[in-house]
Amino acid sequence: MTLVVQKYGGTSVADPQRIREVAARIKRHVQAGERVAVVLSAMAGTTNQLVAWVHELDPATYDAAEYDQVVASGEQVTIGLLAIALQCLGVPARSFLGWQAGVRTDAAHGKARIKAIEVDAVRRCLEEGRVAVVAGFQGLSPDGRVTTLGRGGSDTSAVALAAALHADRCDIFTDVDGVYTTDPRIVAKARKLDRITYEEMLEMASLGAKVLQTRSVALAMAHKVRVQVLSSFEDKPGTLVTDEDEIVEDQIVSGIAYSRDEARITVAQVKDRPGIAAGIFGPLAEAAINVDMIVQSVSRDGLYANLTFTVSRADLPRAVAVLERHRDAIGYERIVADANVVKVSVVGVGMRSHAGIAHKMFATLAAKGINIQAISTSEIKVSVLIAEEYAELALRSLHSAYGLDGA
């Protein structure tokens, strides 16, 4: 029998009626001869409310373990309700909290990482002909405390469970019907992809595409779990995220991603000498501020340089404060900060074997009068930083330039 892990997000189980609809979908899969394990998020908005209550009581110094105890409770409600809904339809089912399903994590409360899943209890449930309904987003630390995996952690729970069970497929049901070549809300001609490689999906997820959580894609790639993205609200084909070997005909470019969660910092007029970059980026690293795109320009006399780099928009005030505290050690003239930027990226495994991808991107933006502020590349992506006001124009222009427009 085919073994499938299904994951449903918060909008899919937002109220009792939607839970009934999820139960009816699962019943159809069971009747088709599949064994089904289900991973659930909390009802839409529930986790936000639980977090808000914690912050209302203690905005800054709360116990992280107790925080996890609170916010993990949302999934307990949905798994119990879905098990009841399935039983009402004549489908045997049993719910499991994360620790009951054998999800073992490290002790990093609020952002725990899964170390192992002891699947014996879930496997027995499936072998007995019951649907296993598992709480996503949570596990158990080495010292026996409930942990949570951070935002989007239910995707990671589902992929990890599928890997541990050696499932044939992991279906992620969400409020979109698949992975598109770009954001269809901005580019009307965006097309849904039938298949996309793990590497492309990982790049797109890390670059701002919200369809799948980055950690879940990395886990799927590491364990070769075939992941399918589907709509909870429509019965139609989705997008299969799989190994490159399963994709017969590679697109040179598969998609255009963008992220508005960017801010640019320029450290101006620093002496161009060994160690200056370490002097700037060391304190930022110690403050747990991630730096992405980096550009250095040197003055004509070779004595001074400007270093421009990006951080997440939320980290901009902290990053500026860190640099100001180290001004004497770094020796810069001034800092220029700009939150009105966006990162636009062209992604595709076909870049490995085709030249001219970056040139086409730069020429297309130049033709539209869009200035490039920074560039970064990998084997399968080219990213540029541009002014936020040009984001939509850039997306539409690049989508057409790479032949991605649908009918």
Rosetta blueprint (number, residue, H / E / L):
1 M L
2 T L
3 L E
4 V E
5 V E
6 Q E
7 K E
8 Y E
9 G L
10 G H
11 T H
12 S H
13 V H
14 A L
15 D L
16 P H
17 Q H
18 R H
19 I H
20 R H
21 E H
22 V H
23 A H
24 A H
25 R H
26 I H
27 K H
28 R H
29 H H
30 V H
31 Q H
32 A L
33 G L
34 E L
35 R E
36 V E
37 A E
38 V E
39 V E
40 L E
41 S L
42 A L
43 M L
44 A L
45 G L
46 T H
47 T H
48 N H
49 Q H
50 L H
51 V H
52 A H
53 W H
54 V H
55 H H
56 E H
57 L H
58 D L
59 P L
60 A L
61 T L
62 Y L
63 D L
64 A H
65 A H
66 E H
67 Y H
68 D H
69 Q H
70 V H
71 V H
72 A L
73 S H
74 G H
75 E H
76 Q H
77 V H
78 T H
79 I H
80 G H
81 L H
82 L H
83 A H
84 I H
85 A H
86 L H
87 Q H
88 C H
89 L L
90 G L
91 V L
92 P L
93 A E
94 R E
95 S E
96 F E
97 L L
98 G L
99 W L
100 Q L
101 A L
102 G L
103 V E
104 R E
105 T E
106 D L
107 A L
108 A L
109 H L
110 G L
111 K L
112 A L
113 R L
114 I E
115 K E
116 A E
117 I E
118 E L
119 V L
120 D H
121 A H
122 V H
123 R H
124 R H
125 C H
126 L H
127 E H
128 E L
129 G L
130 R L
131 V E
132 A E
133 V E
134 V E
135 A E
136 G L
137 F L
138 Q E
139 G E
140 L E
141 S L
142 P L
143 D L
144 G L
145 R L
146 V E
147 T E
148 T E
149 L L
150 G L
151 R L
152 G L
153 G H
154 S H
155 D H
156 T H
157 S H
158 A H
159 V H
160 A H
161 L H
162 A H
163 A H
164 A H
165 L H
166 H L
167 A L
168 D L
169 R E
170 C E
171 D E
172 I E
173 F E
174 T E
175 D L
176 V L
177 D L
178 G L
179 V L
180 Y E
181 T L
182 T L
183 D L
184 P L
185 R L
186 I L
187 V L
188 A L
189 K L
190 A L
191 R L
192 K E
193 L L
194 D L
195 R E
196 I E
197 T E
198 Y H
199 E H
200 E H
201 M H
202 L H
203 E H
204 M H
205 A H
206 S H
207 L L
208 G L
209 A L
210 K L
211 V L
212 L L
213 Q L
214 T H
215 R H
216 S H
217 V H
218 A H
219 L H
220 A H
221 M H
222 A H
223 H H
224 K L
225 V L
226 R L
227 V E
228 Q E
229 V E
230 L E
231 S E
232 S L
233 F L
234 E L
235 D L
236 K L
237 P L
238 G L
239 T E
240 L E
241 V E
242 T E
243 D L
244 E H
245 D H
246 E H
247 I L
248 V L
249 E L
250 D L
251 Q L
252 I L
253 V L
254 S L
255 G E
256 I E
257 A E
258 Y E
259 S E
260 R L
261 D L
262 E L
263 A E
264 R E
265 I E
266 T E
267 V E
268 A E
269 Q E
270 V E
271 K E
272 D L
273 R L
274 P L
275 G L
276 I H
277 A H
278 A H
279 G H
280 I H
281 F H
282 G H
283 P H
284 L H
285 A H
286 E H
287 A L
288 A L
289 I L
290 N L
291 V L
292 D L
293 M L
294 I E
295 V E
296 Q E
297 S E
298 V E
299 S L
300 R L
301 D L
302 G L
303 L L
304 Y E
305 A E
306 N E
307 L E
308 T E
309 F E
310 T E
311 V E
312 S L
313 R H
314 A H
315 D H
316 L H
317 P H
318 R H
319 A H
320 V H
321 A H
322 V H
323 L H
324 E H
325 R H
326 H L
327 R H
328 D H
329 A H
330 I H
331 G L
332 Y L
333 E L
334 R E
335 I E
336 V E
337 A E
338 D E
339 A L
340 N L
341 V E
342 V E
343 K E
344 V E
345 S E
346 V E
347 V E
348 G L
349 V H
350 G H
351 M H
352 R H
353 S H
354 H L
355 A L
356 G L
357 I H
358 A H
359 H H
360 K H
361 M H
362 F H
363 A H
364 T H
365 L H
366 A H
367 A H
368 K L
369 G L
370 I L
371 N L
372 I L
373 Q L
374 A E
375 I E
376 S E
377 T E
378 S E
379 E L
380 I L
381 K E
382 V E
383 S E
384 V E
385 L E
386 I E
387 A E
388 E H
389 E H
390 Y H
391 A H
392 E H
393 L H
394 A H
395 L H
396 R H
397 S H
398 L H
399 H H
400 S H
401 A H
402 Y L
403 G L
404 L L
405 D L
406 G L
407 A L
